[in-house]
Amino acid sequence: MARPKRATEELSDRGKARPERATKELSYGEASSRLEEILQAIEEGQVDIDELSALVKEAADLVMLCRQKIHAAEVQVKTITEQLEREAPDTAGGDEEEEDEDE
């Protein structure tokens, strides 16, 4: 039984594996969206068995890319917050000293 033309057209646009180089240039949002496309195509049975291996490889690359981007963001946020903590005046300690002096 032949698949509807629309599903086949969608598969040609989103179901084919992309080159690895293109995967490295994706933003987190783009990588996440592409993962969703791959999963949906596989779940809906739109992937030809000959393309399945390449799509699974691409999905694995995308997962690794997303993990790297999350880790990099965590490190950056931690660095920024630590820097802000070092640069912030110690207002809590200063207020306590003033109260003690007034008594």
Secondary structure, 3 states (H helix, E strand, C coil): CCCCHHHHHHHHHHHCCCCHHHHHCCCHHHHHHHHHHHHHHHHCCCCCHHHHHHHHHHHHHHHHHHHHHHHHHHHHHHHHHHHHHHHCCCHHHHHHHHHHHHC
